[in-house]
């Protein structure tokens, strides 16, 4: 360590988990991750897999897409998981769960999830980051709906992402 370094040798890094289905990963998701990097040393974007549901993108394609978005950011890792989110937190060493909140209904759902997670894993805290107004209408479900009807989704996806490279074929 050099003089002026904030973290001492005894401090551990602050690791946060940003879980979701990310089907697909949007500019809103990207913004939340980039803002979370101002609060945490490392952010693990965790692609949750529900084997009972078939999504727009296969889980492996979601992981590849997110890895491409953050290829220039070594503090972002991408994982794939099944099961409880707090178990994934423990597996990757995260003490925080990051959630993006667009409005009141998101907040109520995330507050309930945070309360349950706090009972199941009191060592994991939830941090909610409010979505910027320009991303308030952006959601994976909007992107999926637009794609269904041949709409242009480029403005809803991170720069340089061509969704056709990741679609289930």
N, CA, C and O of each residue as an XYZ file, in Angstrom:
676
protein
N       0.840     -1.188      0.000
C       0.000      0.000      0.000
C       0.881      1.246      0.000
O       1.942      1.286      0.623
N       0.419      2.228     -0.699
C       1.136      3.481     -0.737
C       0.394      4.501      0.087
O      -0.796      4.358      0.369
N       1.122      5.543      0.472
C       0.494      6.614      1.229
C      -0.684      7.171      0.430
O      -0.578      7.369     -0.780
N      -1.776      7.416      1.091
C      -2.956      7.941      0.431
C      -3.963      6.878      0.019
O      -5.103      7.198     -0.317
N      -3.546      5.611      0.044
C      -4.502      4.552     -0.274
C      -5.561      4.514      0.809
O      -5.250      4.615      1.996
N      -6.788      4.369      0.407
C      -7.904      4.393      1.353
C      -8.010      3.082      2.119
O      -8.238      3.091      3.329
N      -7.851      1.974      1.441
C      -8.067      0.682      2.074
C      -6.798      0.208      2.767
O      -5.735      0.157      2.148
N      -6.898     -0.133      4.024
C      -5.744     -0.665      4.738
C      -5.620     -2.156      4.455
O      -6.516     -2.773      3.878
N      -4.502     -2.715      4.867
C      -4.267     -4.145      4.631
C      -5.285     -5.019      5.351
O      -5.513     -6.158      4.944
N      -5.895     -4.510      6.405
C      -6.833     -5.303      7.193
C      -8.262     -5.240      6.645
O      -9.109     -6.041      7.040
N      -8.532     -4.305      5.750
C      -9.882     -4.184      5.223
C     -10.069     -5.121      4.041
O      -9.176     -5.300      3.214
N     -11.252     -5.711      3.986
C     -11.558     -6.545      2.827
C     -12.296     -5.695      1.804
O     -12.849     -4.646      2.133
N     -12.296     -6.152      0.582
C     -12.948     -5.371     -0.470
C     -14.462     -5.444     -0.319
O     -15.015     -6.416      0.196
N     -15.099     -4.398     -0.780
C     -16.560     -4.312     -0.747
C     -17.084     -4.923     -2.040
O     -16.876     -4.386     -3.128
N     -17.772     -6.062     -1.899
C     -18.283     -6.793     -3.056
C     -19.802     -6.780     -3.021
O     -20.415     -7.090     -2.000
N     -20.401     -6.417     -4.150
C     -21.860     -6.409     -4.273
C     -22.288     -7.362     -5.377
O     -21.581     -7.554     -6.365
N     -23.445     -7.946     -5.190
C     -24.053     -8.821     -6.187
C     -25.237     -8.086     -6.799
O     -26.096     -7.573     -6.081
N     -25.281     -8.037     -8.131
C     -26.414     -7.463     -8.850
C     -27.110     -8.613     -9.566
O     -26.727     -8.978    -10.678
N     -28.149     -9.194     -8.921
C     -28.805    -10.372     -9.497
C     -29.976     -9.999    -10.401
O     -30.598     -8.949    -10.239
N     -30.258    -10.870    -11.343
C     -31.420    -10.671    -12.192
C     -31.462    -11.720    -13.276
O     -30.530    -12.507    -13.443
N     -32.565    -11.720    -14.014
C     -32.633    -12.635    -15.154
C     -31.949    -12.012    -16.359
O     -31.392    -12.730    -17.189
N     -31.981    -10.678    -16.472
C     -31.288     -9.948    -17.533
C     -31.592    -10.535    -18.909
O     -30.690    -10.865    -19.679
N     -32.880    -10.655    -19.194
C     -33.321    -11.314    -20.428
C     -34.076    -10.342    -21.324
O     -35.300    -10.429    -21.416
N     -33.376     -9.408    -21.994
C     -31.933     -9.199    -22.051
C     -31.468     -8.090    -21.105
O     -32.277     -7.397    -20.489
N     -30.155     -7.942    -21.008
C     -29.491     -6.884    -20.244
C     -29.698     -5.571    -20.994
O     -29.453     -5.502    -22.199
N     -30.146     -4.530    -20.293
C     -30.513     -3.260    -20.922
C     -29.575     -2.124    -20.515
O     -28.693     -2.299    -19.674
N     -29.782     -0.961    -21.127
C     -29.012      0.228    -20.740
C     -29.301      0.613    -19.292
O     -28.437      1.165    -18.611
N     -30.504      0.326    -18.825
C     -30.831      0.592    -17.421
C     -30.004     -0.272    -16.485
O     -29.488      0.213    -15.478
N     -29.877     -1.555    -16.815
C     -29.035     -2.451    -16.014
C     -27.586     -1.961    -16.025
O     -26.932     -1.898    -14.984
N     -27.102     -1.619    -17.205
C     -25.716     -1.144    -17.327
C     -25.485      0.076    -16.444
O     -24.471      0.164    -15.752
N     -26.425      1.014    -16.468
C     -26.298      2.223    -15.663
C     -26.229      1.906    -14.168
O     -25.435      2.505    -13.442
N     -27.051      0.975    -13.710
C     -27.040      0.591    -12.293
C     -25.680     -0.001    -11.923
O     -25.131      0.332    -10.873
N     -25.133     -0.869    -12.765
C     -23.826     -1.477    -12.478
C     -22.746     -0.406    -12.425
O     -21.939     -0.386    -11.496
N     -22.725      0.477    -13.403
C     -21.674      1.510    -13.442
C     -21.777      2.438    -12.238
O     -20.754      2.870    -11.708
N     -22.973      2.746    -11.803
C     -23.146      3.582    -10.608
C     -22.787      2.824     -9.344
O     -22.253      3.407     -8.400
N     -23.076      1.521     -9.317
C     -22.708      0.707     -8.144
C     -21.189      0.649     -7.984
O     -20.692      0.502     -6.867
N     -20.456      0.761     -9.074
C     -18.991      0.745     -8.988
C     -18.447      1.955     -8.240
O     -17.298      1.943     -7.798
N     -19.258      3.001     -8.092
C     -18.861      4.144     -7.268
C     -18.977      3.830     -5.778
O     -18.399      4.527     -4.945
N     -19.719      2.789     -5.451
C     -19.959      2.425     -4.050
C     -19.182      1.186     -3.615
O     -18.869      1.025     -2.435
N     -18.876      0.319     -4.567
C     -18.269     -0.973     -4.246
C     -16.983     -1.174     -5.028
O     -16.788     -0.595     -6.096
N     -16.110     -2.004     -4.475
C     -14.842     -2.315     -5.136
C     -15.037     -3.262     -6.311
O     -14.299     -3.218     -7.295
N     -16.041     -4.114     -6.187
C     -16.302     -5.117     -7.213
C     -17.800     -5.374     -7.260
O     -18.462     -5.422     -6.223
N     -18.333     -5.541     -8.475
C     -19.749     -5.878     -8.650
C     -19.822     -7.163     -9.458
O     -19.249     -7.270    -10.542
N     -20.537     -8.130     -8.910
C     -20.778     -9.390     -9.609
C     -22.198     -9.337    -10.162
O     -23.170     -9.288     -9.409
N     -22.301     -9.348    -11.487
C     -23.610     -9.402    -12.134
C     -23.969    -10.881    -12.208
O     -23.310    -11.659    -12.899
N     -25.015    -11.254    -11.494
C     -25.380    -12.664    -11.358
C     -26.638    -12.970    -12.166
O     -27.730    -12.493    -11.858
N     -26.456    -13.768    -13.196
C     -27.562    -14.155    -14.065
C     -28.285    -15.326    -13.417
O     -27.766    -16.441    -13.360
N     -29.486    -15.056    -12.932
C     -30.287    -16.097    -12.304
C     -30.938    -16.978    -13.349
O     -31.466    -16.491    -14.349
N     -30.898    -18.261    -13.112
C     -31.443    -19.229    -14.060
C     -32.601    -19.966    -13.416
O     -32.470    -20.547    -12.339
N     -33.728    -19.931    -14.092
C     -34.893    -20.698    -13.678
C     -35.097    -21.758    -14.756
O     -35.577    -21.451    -15.847
N     -34.736    -22.993    -14.458
C     -34.777    -24.056    -15.464
C     -36.192    -24.347    -15.960
O     -36.361    -24.986    -16.999
N     -37.211    -23.884    -15.231
C     -38.589    -24.122    -15.645
C     -39.056    -23.098    -16.687
O     -40.100    -23.282    -17.313
N     -38.279    -22.012    -16.874
C     -38.680    -20.970    -17.814
C     -37.710    -20.908    -18.987
O     -36.494    -20.994    -18.813
N     -38.265    -20.758    -20.172
C     -37.432    -20.542    -21.361
C     -37.519    -19.058    -21.682
O     -38.608    -18.518    -21.874
N     -36.380    -18.413    -21.739
C     -36.357    -16.987    -21.992
C     -36.059    -16.647    -23.435
O     -35.921    -17.528    -24.284
N     -35.963    -15.373    -23.697
C     -35.572    -14.877    -25.005
C     -34.146    -15.322    -25.312
O     -33.856    -15.791    -26.412
N     -33.263    -15.172    -24.333
C     -31.856    -15.542    -24.481
C     -31.525    -16.709    -23.569
O     -32.020    -16.778    -22.444
N     -30.704    -17.614    -24.038
C     -30.193    -18.683    -23.183
C     -29.297    -18.050    -22.112
O     -28.664    -17.026    -22.366
N     -29.240    -18.641    -20.935
C     -28.395    -18.065    -19.874
C     -26.951    -17.818    -20.305
O     -26.360    -16.806    -19.930
N     -26.380    -18.728    -21.087
C     -24.993    -18.561    -21.532
C     -24.862    -17.326    -22.427
O     -23.850    -16.627    -22.376
N     -25.882    -17.058    -23.244
C     -25.873    -15.880    -24.113
C     -25.967    -14.604    -23.282
O     -25.327    -13.606    -23.610
N     -26.760    -14.626    -22.210
C     -26.866    -13.459    -21.322
C     -25.523    -13.170    -20.678
O     -25.100    -12.016    -20.600
N     -24.852    -14.220    -20.215
C     -23.530    -14.052    -19.597
C     -22.566    -13.444    -20.608
O     -21.854    -12.493    -20.285
N     -22.532    -13.978    -21.824
C     -21.617    -13.455    -22.863
C     -21.904    -11.995    -23.173
O     -20.981    -11.193    -23.312
N     -23.186    -11.648    -23.282
C     -23.573    -10.272    -23.576
C     -23.069     -9.340    -22.484
O     -22.474     -8.306    -22.785
N     -23.295     -9.685    -21.232
C     -22.891     -8.828    -20.107
C     -21.367     -8.749    -20.024
O     -20.816     -7.680    -19.762
N     -20.693     -9.857    -20.243
C     -19.224     -9.833    -20.246
C     -18.703     -8.888    -21.327
O     -17.715     -8.183    -21.120
N     -19.367     -8.880    -22.474
C     -18.942     -7.980    -23.558
C     -19.141     -6.521    -23.158
O     -18.276     -5.686    -23.424
N     -20.266     -6.204    -22.524
C     -20.546     -4.828    -22.109
C     -19.460     -4.314    -21.162
O     -19.064     -3.151    -21.236
N     -18.983     -5.185    -20.278
C     -18.021     -4.768    -19.260
C     -16.606     -5.288    -19.520
O     -15.804     -5.411    -18.594
N     -16.311     -5.589    -20.772
C     -14.985     -6.117    -21.118
C     -13.865     -5.165    -20.699
O     -12.747     -5.602    -20.427
N     -14.158     -3.879    -20.647
C     -13.152     -2.879    -20.268
C     -13.149     -2.565    -18.777
O     -12.422     -1.672    -18.342
N     -13.941     -3.275    -17.989
C     -14.070     -2.970    -16.558
C     -13.725     -4.204    -15.726
O     -14.571     -5.078    -15.533
N     -12.478     -4.281    -15.228
C     -12.050     -5.466    -14.477
C     -12.744     -5.645    -13.128
O     -12.652     -6.713    -12.523
N     -13.438     -4.612    -12.653
C     -14.118     -4.734    -11.355
C     -15.509     -5.342    -11.480
O     -16.210     -5.516    -10.483
N     -15.907     -5.665    -12.713
C     -17.204     -6.321    -12.935
C     -16.948     -7.760    -13.336
O     -16.172     -8.041    -14.250
N     -17.613     -8.668    -12.634
C     -17.575    -10.090    -12.965
C     -18.996    -10.529    -13.277
O     -19.962     -9.901    -12.843
N     -19.111    -11.597    -14.022
C     -20.435    -12.125    -14.356
C     -20.482    -13.581    -13.913
O     -19.570    -14.357    -14.198
N     -21.549    -13.942    -13.219
C     -21.733    -15.336    -12.805
C     -23.116    -15.792    -13.246
O     -23.981    -14.985    -13.586
N     -23.293    -17.074    -13.232
C     -24.582    -17.698    -13.528
C     -24.923    -18.526    -12.301
O     -24.069    -19.242    -11.777
N     -26.167    -18.435    -11.839
C     -26.517    -19.195    -10.634
C     -27.957    -19.666    -10.666
O     -28.809    -19.106    -11.356
N     -28.199    -20.715     -9.897
C     -29.543    -21.204     -9.616
C     -29.679    -21.227     -8.108
O     -28.687    -21.377     -7.395
N     -30.876    -21.083     -7.626
C     -31.084    -21.149     -6.181
C     -31.260    -19.770     -5.570
O     -31.604    -18.805     -6.252
N     -31.017    -19.703     -4.270
C     -31.233    -18.465     -3.528
C     -30.143    -17.440     -3.839
O     -28.962    -17.776     -3.936
N     -30.558    -16.205     -3.992
C     -29.619    -15.122     -4.266
C     -28.622    -14.954     -3.118
O     -27.443    -14.698     -3.360
N     -29.079    -15.094     -1.881
C     -28.149    -14.932     -0.754
C     -27.099    -16.041     -0.738
O     -25.986    -15.825     -0.260
N     -27.433    -17.211     -1.250
C     -26.427    -18.276     -1.352
C     -25.361    -17.897     -2.371
O     -24.180    -18.181     -2.171
N     -25.772    -17.259     -3.460
C     -24.800    -16.785     -4.453
C     -23.937    -15.677     -3.853
O     -22.744    -15.596     -4.144
N     -24.529    -14.827     -3.023
C     -23.749    -13.799     -2.317
C     -22.637    -14.451     -1.505
O     -21.480    -14.035     -1.577
N     -22.988    -15.465     -0.740
C     -21.988    -16.157      0.073
C     -20.924    -16.822     -0.794
O     -19.741    -16.809     -0.453
N     -21.345    -17.400     -1.913
C     -20.400    -18.088     -2.790
C     -19.352    -17.131     -3.369
O     -18.177    -17.485     -3.475
N     -19.782    -15.913     -3.746
C     -18.852    -14.966     -4.372
C     -18.258    -13.963     -3.386
O     -17.462    -13.106     -3.770
N     -18.650    -14.072     -2.108
C     -18.101    -13.165     -1.098
C     -18.727    -11.784     -1.086
O     -18.079    -10.813     -0.697
N     -19.977    -11.685     -1.508
C     -20.675    -10.394     -1.533
C     -21.460    -10.194     -0.241
O     -22.157    -11.096      0.224
N     -21.336     -9.006      0.327
C     -22.094     -8.663      1.526
C     -23.286     -7.763      1.214
O     -24.082     -7.445      2.097
N     -23.404     -7.352     -0.062
C     -24.485     -6.481     -0.475
C     -25.152     -7.017     -1.729
O     -24.513     -7.611     -2.598
N     -26.448     -6.792     -1.795
C     -27.225     -7.036     -3.012
C     -27.615     -5.662     -3.538
O     -28.148     -4.838     -2.794
N     -27.352     -5.415     -4.808
C     -27.740     -4.160     -5.447
C     -28.989     -4.402     -6.266
O     -29.079     -5.374     -7.017
N     -29.952     -3.509     -6.116
C     -31.186     -3.594     -6.904
C     -31.489     -2.222     -7.485
O     -31.359     -1.205     -6.803
N     -31.893     -2.202     -8.743
C     -32.356     -0.977     -9.382
C     -33.849     -0.842     -9.158
O     -34.596     -1.817     -9.246
N     -34.275      0.379     -8.867
C     -35.686      0.626     -8.572
C     -36.200      1.726     -9.496
O     -35.700      2.850     -9.477
N     -37.219      1.385    -10.317
C     -37.781      2.357    -11.256
C     -38.926      3.160    -10.661
O     -39.117      4.318    -11.032
N     -39.675      2.588     -9.768
C     -40.844      3.283     -9.231
C     -41.340      2.623     -7.968
O     -40.684      1.753     -7.395
N     -42.524      3.060     -7.543
C     -43.083      2.593     -6.271
C     -43.338      1.093     -6.257
O     -43.099      0.437     -5.244
N     -43.819      0.542     -7.366
C     -44.108     -0.895     -7.368
C     -42.809     -1.699     -7.283
O     -42.757     -2.717     -6.592
N     -41.756     -1.249     -7.982
C     -40.446     -1.905     -7.849
C     -39.963     -1.822     -6.406
O     -39.471     -2.799     -5.842
N     -40.113     -0.632     -5.818
C     -39.635     -0.450     -4.445
C     -40.320     -1.416     -3.486
O     -39.655     -2.050     -2.667
N     -41.631     -1.533     -3.576
C     -42.364     -2.427     -2.663
C     -41.917     -3.871     -2.823
O     -41.727     -4.580     -1.835
N     -41.748     -4.307     -4.069
C     -41.303     -5.683     -4.312
C     -39.881     -5.880     -3.761
O     -39.604     -6.876     -3.093
N     -38.995     -4.934     -4.045
C     -37.605     -5.054     -3.599
C     -37.487     -4.939     -2.081
O     -36.639     -5.594     -1.474
N     -38.323     -4.119     -1.472
C     -38.326     -4.005     -0.005
C     -38.719     -5.329      0.627
O     -38.105     -5.762      1.602
N     -39.740     -5.973      0.077
C     -40.163     -7.280      0.584
C     -39.045     -8.306      0.430
O     -38.742     -9.049      1.363
N     -38.427     -8.341     -0.769
C     -37.311     -9.269     -0.996
C     -36.159     -8.998     -0.028
O     -35.556     -9.932      0.500
N     -35.857     -7.724      0.202
C     -34.767     -7.364      1.117
C     -35.076     -7.830      2.540
O     -34.182     -8.288      3.252
N     -36.325     -7.714      2.947
C     -36.706     -8.149      4.292
C     -36.555     -9.661      4.431
O     -36.047    -10.144      5.443
N     -36.991    -10.404      3.427
C     -36.861    -11.869      3.466
C     -35.386    -12.256      3.455
O     -34.953    -13.099      4.241
N     -34.618    -11.637      2.563
C     -33.184    -11.942      2.517
C     -32.504    -11.622      3.835
O     -31.586    -12.331      4.245
N     -32.945    -10.559      4.506
C     -32.379    -10.194      5.800
C     -32.650    -11.227      6.879
O     -31.848    -11.395      7.797
N     -33.765    -11.913      6.773
C     -34.085    -12.988      7.723
C     -33.252    -14.230      7.399
O     -32.694    -14.865      8.294
N     -33.175    -14.565      6.117
C     -32.452    -15.765      5.683
C     -30.944    -15.594      5.840
O     -30.246    -16.535      6.219
N     -30.444    -14.397      5.548
C     -28.998    -14.134      5.596
C     -28.769    -12.738      6.178
O     -28.612    -11.774      5.429
N     -28.749    -12.624      7.510
C     -28.596    -11.310      8.136
C     -27.270    -10.611      7.808
O     -27.127     -9.410      8.033
N     -26.320    -11.356      7.286
C     -25.019    -10.775      6.936
C     -25.010    -10.124      5.557
O     -23.994     -9.564      5.145
N     -26.137    -10.190      4.834
C     -26.231     -9.607      3.493
C     -27.224     -8.445      3.548
O     -28.358     -8.599      4.004
N     -26.780     -7.297      3.080
C     -27.595     -6.085      3.085
C     -28.012     -5.750      1.657
O     -27.265     -6.012      0.714
N     -29.197     -5.175      1.494
C     -29.670     -4.766      0.165
C     -29.531     -3.259      0.018
O     -29.895     -2.497      0.913
N     -28.997     -2.842     -1.129
C     -28.860     -1.430     -1.463
C     -29.680     -1.179     -2.716
O     -29.486     -1.845     -3.733
N     -30.593     -0.222     -2.648
C     -31.424      0.095     -3.808
C     -30.916      1.375     -4.451
O     -30.671      2.375     -3.777
N     -30.767      1.324     -5.757
C     -30.329      2.484     -6.524
C     -31.475      2.889     -7.438
O     -31.960      2.091     -8.241
N     -31.897      4.134     -7.305
C     -33.004      4.621     -8.129
C     -32.549      4.791     -9.571
O     -31.475      5.327     -9.846
N     -33.379      4.329    -10.468
C     -33.112      4.439    -11.887
C     -33.130      5.900    -12.309
O     -33.960      6.676    -11.835
N     -32.226      6.272    -13.190
C     -32.246      7.624    -13.758
C     -33.507      7.770    -14.596
O     -33.989      6.801    -15.184
N     -34.035      8.984    -14.647
C     -35.314      9.224    -15.329
C     -35.297      8.778    -16.789
O     -36.315      8.306    -17.294
N     -34.165      8.916    -17.474
C     -34.129      8.531    -18.886
C     -34.245      7.023    -19.100
O     -34.483      6.572    -20.221
N     -34.078      6.240    -18.026
C     -34.175      4.781    -18.146
C     -35.424      4.223    -17.468
O     -35.595      3.007    -17.382
N     -36.282      5.096    -16.995
C     -37.452      4.663    -16.231
C     -38.374      3.726    -17.008
O     -38.986      2.835    -16.418
N     -38.480      3.914    -18.305
C     -39.379      3.079    -19.102
C     -38.676      1.857    -19.696
O     -39.310      1.031    -20.352
N     -37.378      1.746    -19.467
C     -36.606      0.645    -20.045
C     -36.726     -0.584    -19.151
O     -36.480     -0.522    -17.947
N     -37.107     -1.696    -19.761
C     -37.151     -2.962    -19.032
C     -36.909     -4.087    -20.027
O     -37.112     -3.925    -21.230
N     -36.479     -5.209    -19.515
C     -36.287     -6.376    -20.375
C     -37.590     -6.785    -21.041
O     -37.593     -7.203    -22.199
N     -38.700     -6.666    -20.313
C     -39.985     -7.069    -20.893
C     -40.380     -6.143    -22.044
O     -40.979     -6.606    -23.015
N     -40.062     -4.853    -21.962
C     -40.324     -3.927    -23.063
C     -39.497     -4.339    -24.281
O     -40.004     -4.352    -25.403
N     -38.226     -4.673    -24.060
C     -37.360     -5.100    -25.160
C     -37.908     -6.375    -25.801
O     -37.978     -6.475    -27.026
N     -38.292     -7.336    -24.983
C     -38.853     -8.587    -25.527
C     -40.115     -8.318    -26.339
O     -40.297     -8.899    -27.409
N     -40.984     -7.448    -25.843
C     -42.231     -7.113    -26.547
C     -41.934     -6.442    -27.886
O     -42.528     -6.793    -28.905
N     -41.029     -5.492    -27.881
C     -40.663     -4.821    -29.133
C     -40.089     -5.810    -30.134
O     -40.419     -5.756    -31.319
N     -39.240     -6.704    -29.675
C     -38.647     -7.704    -30.559
C     -39.702     -8.618    -31.174
O     -39.604     -8.995    -32.341
N     -40.709     -8.968    -30.381
C     -41.791     -9.835    -30.853
C     -42.476     -9.237    -32.080
O     -42.885     -9.959    -32.990
N     -42.595     -7.906    -32.092
C     -43.304     -7.236    -33.181
C     -42.363     -6.521    -34.138
O     -42.783     -5.633    -34.879
N     -41.080     -6.908    -34.124
C     -40.137     -6.373    -35.102
C     -39.685     -4.947    -34.840
O     -39.187     -4.280    -35.747
N     -39.852     -4.471    -33.609
C     -39.453     -3.104    -33.283
C     -37.944     -2.956    -33.126
O     -37.222     -3.934    -32.930
N     -37.491     -1.716    -33.215
C     -36.073     -1.405    -33.053
C     -35.764     -1.265    -31.563
O     -36.348     -0.424    -30.879
N     -34.850     -2.088    -31.066
C     -34.534     -2.089    -29.635
C     -33.158     -1.505    -29.330
O     -32.734     -1.498    -28.175
N     -32.463     -1.021    -30.341
C     -31.074     -0.568    -30.168
C     -30.931      0.459    -29.055
O     -29.961      0.401    -28.299
N     -31.853      1.388    -28.929
C     -31.734      2.440    -27.904
C     -31.905      1.909    -26.480
O     -31.561      2.594    -25.516
N     -32.427      0.709    -26.349
C     -32.647      0.122    -25.028
C     -31.515     -0.813    -24.593
O     -31.490     -1.281    -23.455
N     -30.589     -1.076    -25.502
C     -29.486     -2.003    -25.233
C     -28.171     -1.245    -25.106
O     -28.020     -0.165    -25.679
N     -27.217     -1.799    -24.359
C     -25.920     -1.141    -24.244
C     -25.285     -0.925    -25.619
O     -25.515     -1.688    -26.557
N     -24.493      0.120    -25.707
C     -23.832      0.477    -26.964
C     -23.024     -0.700    -27.508
O     -22.306     -1.382    -26.776
N     -23.167     -0.912    -28.809
C     -22.404     -1.964    -29.478
C     -23.001     -3.354    -29.393
O     -22.418     -4.311    -29.902
N     -24.154     -3.478    -28.757
C     -24.777     -4.797    -28.624
C     -25.815     -4.979    -29.726
O     -26.760     -4.200    -29.851
N     -25.616     -6.023    -30.516
C     -26.590     -6.423    -31.530
C     -27.286     -7.667    -30.975
O     -26.703     -8.749    -30.916
N     -28.534     -7.490    -30.573
C     -29.270     -8.568    -29.912
C     -29.366     -9.821    -30.761
O     -29.480    -10.923    -30.226
N     -29.322     -9.667    -32.083
C     -29.429    -10.822    -32.974
C     -28.264    -11.797    -32.796
O     -28.398    -12.980    -33.109
N     -27.127    -11.316    -32.299
C     -25.979    -12.193    -32.062
C     -26.201    -13.114    -30.852
O     -25.465    -14.083    -30.665
N     -27.214    -12.809    -30.037
C     -27.437    -13.539    -28.789
C     -28.758    -14.291    -28.743
O     -28.988    -15.081    -27.828
N     -29.627    -14.054    -29.716
C     -30.954    -14.668    -29.693
C     -30.894    -16.185    -29.816
O     -29.998    -16.743    -30.450
N     -31.883    -16.845    -29.184
C     -32.057    -18.281    -29.333
C     -32.376    -18.577    -30.779
O     -33.272    -17.966    -31.361
N     -31.671    -19.480    -31.342
C     -31.909    -19.815    -32.759
C     -32.439    -21.216    -32.856
O     -32.707    -21.700    -33.955
